[in-house]
Amino acid sequence: MKIDGMREVIRALNTMAGKTDKAAASALGRVAKGVSTEVSRKVREEYTVKAGEVKGTISIRNRGANEIDITSKGGSLSLPKFKLTPKTPTPGRRSKLVKAAVRKGGAKPIKSGFVSAMGSGHVGAFTRVKGQSNPRKRNAKGDYPGLPIEEGFGPAVPVMANNPDVVEHVEDEAYRRMMDRLDHEVNRILR
């Protein structure tokens, strides 16, 4: 039995098979970029961190034609990366009550906290470490200037991104975006 045009159909399918791998890789690349944006958006729904801080820790690496790795690496973020009041140091006078909001929903006071700039220019929220074995005397302001200071930190971006709600949302969004992009890429090939 002979079917007219079968040879052309087989040739077209063979040509399309090579193009579908390219379409899948293209769709996967576009999805990876969108997923990094989704991670940032979802993390910022819960935490007061800025988008640039989240996106700066995310790296995307291709692991072949049909697999990518999206990883987030970074250390704990200092409190000025979140919502901090006051934002700048107030040298020479008793500073206002220092409040920090790492999660959305309200700022919490930092007892005996102060905002200061280090010699390097780094601004942070600090407290003096009390309970040293060598008793120190208070100065006229009521502080213990001889005590060492300790900086306050919030969680690292990888910790925030590893929240089960964030992971579930990102996986669902990646699947949805992949189906949409793959459909678009295959339709582009068929035209």
C-alpha angles and dihedrals in degrees: 000000000000125000117202114239095011092124091055092048091052091048091049092049092050090050091047092051090064092047095050091063089053090046091051092049091049092049091048092053093051091047091052092056091048092048092055088055090049091052090053093047095048094046090051091054088068104026133046094231120129121253093241091057091055097042091047091066097048120096127183121207129181115230098186136306097313107027137065135178120222110191136172120209129177146106133256114303121236116243096255087067085067129044108304130171120232097026097194133046119265102208122191097025139063106277126230121261106290115231129182130191113195095162122041115258106068145336122261123212120247106222111234089354128154136183115233141165118233124219089263091058094253111143117209145157110255141181130195115249109239130191099062116158091237108070114229129204124239119243125227090280092055094250129127099234094177095060121096118253130233126204123227120233137188126213124294119258093246089057092050092046091050091063106126092235091053093046093049093047093048093049091050092046092048091052092048093047092047092053091048094046094044091051090050094048094047091049088051090055093048093055 
